[in-house]
Amino acid sequence: MKDLIGSHDLLFVTLDTLRYDVAAELLAAGRTPQLARALPDGQWQRRHSPASFTYAAHQAFFTGFLPTPAEPGRHPRMFAAAFPGSATTDEHTWVFDAPDLVTALRKEGYHTVCVGGVGFFNRSSPLGATLPGLFAEAHWESAFGVTAPGCFEAQLDRIAEVVPAVPADQPLFLFVNVAAMHQPNRHYLPGTERDNRDSHAAALEYVDRHIGRLFALASSRGRPCLTIICADHGTAYGEDGHSGHRVGHEVVWTVPYADFVIAPGDWSDAATPDPA
């Protein structure tokens, strides 16, 4: 990553609460074709989150502790805040002298933008203002949140306003937290009275229908765009008696992950809103 800083824009997408098993099953069944097009080799990586809920996971992400590959081993990190004794940096890691990625990128001349989704990004309280407060520009409204069935489309409409306003000669760091998979998600499966694994899957299908537009917007500035996309944690729907997250269960800790570079124009066919 250290060789890409300055020359590449950066898009970081967290698909809040998305379970790895659901993401992998839908991909194998052909139910998420836009993600299949984007992911390297058309596959999610199986990884472990550093935390079991949104706030803690994002604090870790922004210091360089992205989800760790599930296989045993010492896995070098893509980027990392400098601290003595770090055992997971190597010659490819971008090591920065700042407390977090957002601050470090701002020092490198990036314009930093947050488009929040779940409540930890809504700025309605000191806690909800902490993560978006790292960014030079932060956006949240109720239409982006967990109770809005069109939350991702509303975020994309805002991003379509934000991205063209960034000076062409300034690199962009765009962070997007997508709320659709988080409970409540039953509105994505008509007739469903309670959230369940199937409505969680339907929420991911909704996101997939529109995510190509995000990739198009993020790569519309004439720069290659390094893209990181992952879940922050999963969630339980009755497994071993558990419901929700913030618990140490396999379905919570195991998340999908991918990173790749989008070349300018690669997603230009998805630049307009999906009528579906």
C-alpha positions in Angstrom: 0.0 0.0 0.0 2.8 2.4 0.7 3.5 2.7 -3.0 -0.1 3.8 -3.7 -0.4 6.7 -1.3 -0.8 9.9 -3.1 -1.4 8.4 -6.6 -4.5 6.5 -5.8 -7.8 7.5 -4.3 -9.0 5.2 -1.5 -12.5 3.8 -0.9 -13.2 1.9 2.3 -16.6 0.3 2.6 -17.9 -1.5 5.7 -21.0 -3.6 5.1 -22.2 -3.3 8.6 -23.2 -6.6 10.3 -22.8 -8.8 7.2 -22.1 -12.4 8.0 -19.4 -14.3 6.1 -21.5 -17.4 5.6 -24.4 -15.5 4.1 -22.1 -13.4 1.8 -20.3 -16.5 0.6 -23.6 -18.5 0.0 -25.2 -15.7 -2.0 -22.0 -15.2 -4.1 -21.9 -19.0 -4.9 -25.6 -19.0 -5.9 -25.2 -16.0 -8.2 -27.4 -13.7 -6.1 -24.8 -10.9 -5.8 -23.5 -10.5 -9.4 -22.1 -7.0 -8.9 -19.9 -8.1 -6.0 -18.9 -11.2 -8.0 -17.7 -8.8 -10.8 -15.7 -6.7 -8.3 -14.1 -9.3 -6.0 -10.7 -10.8 -7.0 -11.3 -14.2 -8.5 -15.0 -13.6 -7.7 -14.5 -14.7 -4.1 -14.7 -13.2 -0.6 -11.8 -13.8 1.8 -12.8 -15.4 5.1 -11.4 -13.3 7.9 -11.8 -12.6 11.6 -12.9 -9.2 12.8 -10.9 -7.5 15.6 -14.1 -6.8 17.4 -17.7 -8.0 17.8 -19.5 -4.6 17.3 -19.3 -1.5 15.2 -17.6 1.0 17.3 -14.7 -1.2 18.5 -14.2 -2.7 15.1 -13.9 0.7 13.4 -11.5 2.0 16.0 -9.3 -1.0 15.2 -9.7 -0.6 11.4 -8.7 3.0 11.4 -5.4 2.2 13.2 -4.6 -0.6 10.7 -6.1 -3.7 12.3 -8.3 -4.8 9.4 -10.0 -8.2 9.6 -7.3 -10.9 9.9 -7.1 -13.9 7.5 -8.7 -16.9 9.2 -5.8 -19.2 8.4 -3.0 -19.5 11.1 0.1 -17.4 10.6 1.5 -13.9 11.1 -0.3 -11.8 8.5 1.3 -8.5 7.5 -1.0 -5.5 7.6 -1.8 -3.2 4.7 -1.3 -0.1 6.8 -0.5 0.5 10.4 0.0 3.3 12.9 3.6 3.2 14.1 4.2 1.8 17.6 7.2 -0.1 19.1 7.2 -3.8 18.8 4.7 -4.2 16.0 5.0 -7.7 14.6 2.7 -7.5 11.6 4.3 -4.9 9.4 6.6 -5.6 6.5 8.2 -3.8 3.6 4.9 -3.4 1.9 3.0 -1.9 4.9 2.3 1.8 4.9 3.4 2.8 8.4 2.2 6.2 9.5 3.1 8.5 12.4 -0.4 9.4 13.4 -3.1 7.9 15.7 -5.3 6.8 12.9 -5.6 6.3 9.1 -7.8 9.3 8.6 -5.4 11.8 10.2 -2.5 10.2 8.4 -4.1 10.5 5.0 -5.1 14.1 5.7 -1.4 14.8 6.4 -0.6 13.3 3.0 -3.0 15.8 1.3 -6.1 13.6 1.0 -9.6 15.1 1.4 -11.3 12.7 3.9 -15.0 12.0 3.7 -17.3 9.9 5.9 -20.8 8.9 4.8 -22.2 7.1 7.8 -24.9 4.5 8.2 -25.5 3.0 11.7 -25.9 5.0 14.9 -22.2 5.2 15.7 -21.9 7.7 12.8 -25.0 9.9 13.5 -23.2 12.7 15.5 -26.3 13.0 17.8 -24.1 12.3 20.9 -20.5 12.7 21.8 -20.0 8.9 21.2 -21.8 9.1 17.8 -19.5 12.0 16.9 -16.2 10.3 17.6 -15.7 8.3 14.4 -17.1 10.9 12.0 -15.2 13.6 13.8 -11.9 12.2 12.4 -12.9 13.2 8.9 -12.7 16.7 7.3 -16.2 16.1 5.9 -18.9 13.8 7.4 -22.4 13.1 6.4 -25.3 11.4 8.1 -29.1 11.7 8.1 -31.9 9.4 9.1 -32.3 8.3 5.4 -28.9 6.7 5.7 -29.8 4.7 8.8 -30.9 1.2 9.8 -34.6 1.9 9.7 -34.7 3.3 6.1 -35.3 0.7 3.4 -33.6 2.9 0.8 -30.6 3.8 3.0 -27.9 2.8 0.6 -29.5 4.6 -2.4 -29.7 7.7 -0.2 -26.0 7.5 0.7 -25.2 7.1 -3.0 -27.2 10.2 -3.9 -25.1 12.2 -1.3 -21.8 10.7 -2.6 -22.8 11.7 -6.1 -22.9 15.3 -4.8 -19.7 15.0 -2.7 -17.2 13.4 -5.1 -17.4 16.0 -7.9 -16.8 18.8 -5.4 -13.3 17.5 -4.4 -10.6 19.3 -6.4 -9.3 17.1 -9.2 -5.7 17.5 -8.1 -6.4 16.3 -4.5 -6.6 12.6 -3.7 -9.8 11.4 -1.9 -10.4 9.1 0.9 -14.0 8.1 0.9 -15.3 5.9 3.8 -18.9 4.5 3.6 -20.6 2.5 6.3 -23.6 0.6 4.8 -26.4 0.0 7.3 -28.8 -2.2 5.3 -27.8 -5.6 6.8 -28.1 -4.4 10.3 -31.3 -5.1 12.1 -34.1 -4.2 11.4 -33.8 -5.8 7.9 -37.1 -7.6 7.6 -38.4 -4.9 5.3 -36.2 -6.4 2.5 -38.3 -9.6 2.5 -42.0 -8.8 2.2 -44.2 -10.7 4.6 -41.4 -11.2 7.1 -42.4 -10.2 10.6 -39.1 -10.8 12.4 -35.5 -10.4 11.2 -33.9 -13.6 10.2 -31.1 -15.0 8.2 -33.2 -14.8 5.0 -34.0 -11.1 5.5 -30.3 -10.5 6.2 -29.6 -12.1 2.8 -32.3 -10.1 1.1 -30.6 -6.9 2.5 -27.3 -7.9 0.9 -29.1 -8.5 -2.4 -30.5 -4.9 -2.1 -27.0 -3.6 -1.6 -25.6 -5.6 -4.5 -28.1 -4.0 -6.9 -26.7 -0.6 -6.2 -23.0 -1.1 -5.3 -21.8 -0.8 -8.9 -22.8 2.8 -8.7 -20.6 3.4 -5.7 -17.6 1.9 -7.5 -18.4 4.1 -10.5 -18.6 7.2 -8.4 -15.4 6.4 -6.5 -13.4 5.9 -9.7 -14.9 8.8 -11.6 -12.1 11.3 -10.9 -9.5 9.9 -13.3 -7.4 8.2 -10.6 -7.1 4.5 -9.8 -9.0 3.7 -6.6 -7.8 1.3 -4.0 -10.9 -0.3 -2.6 -11.3 -2.1 0.7 -14.6 -3.7 1.4 -15.5 -5.9 4.4 -17.9 -6.4 7.3 -17.1 -5.0 10.7 -18.7 -8.1 12.4 -21.5 -10.5 11.8 -24.7 -11.2 13.8 -26.6 -14.2 15.2 -30.1 -15.3 14.5 -30.5 -18.0 17.2 -27.3 -19.9 16.8 -26.6 -21.6 20.1 -29.2 -19.4 21.6 -27.5 -16.1 20.6 -29.3 -13.2 19.0 -27.5 -10.1 17.7 -23.8 -9.4 18.1 -21.3 -8.2 20.8 -20.9 -11.8 21.7 -18.0 -14.2 21.0 -19.7 -16.5 18.4 -18.3 -17.8 15.1 -21.1 -16.1 13.1 -20.1 -12.8 14.7 -16.4 -12.9 14.5 -16.1 -14.3 10.9 -16.5 -11.7 8.2 -16.1 -11.3 4.4 -13.2 -9.2 3.2 -11.7 -8.1 -0.2 -9.4 -5.4 -1.5 -8.7 -4.5 -5.1 -7.9 -1.5 -7.4 -10.6 0.0 -9.6 -9.2 1.6 -12.8 -10.9 4.8 -14.0 -13.8 3.9 -16.2 -14.0 0.3 -15.2 -17.5 0.8 -13.7 -18.8 3.6 -16.0 -21.7 1.4 -17.1 -23.0 1.5 -13.5 -22.8 5.3 -13.0 -26.5 5.9 -13.1 -29.0 4.8 -10.4 -30.3 1.3 -10.8 -34.1 1.5 -11.5 -34.7 -1.6 -9.5 
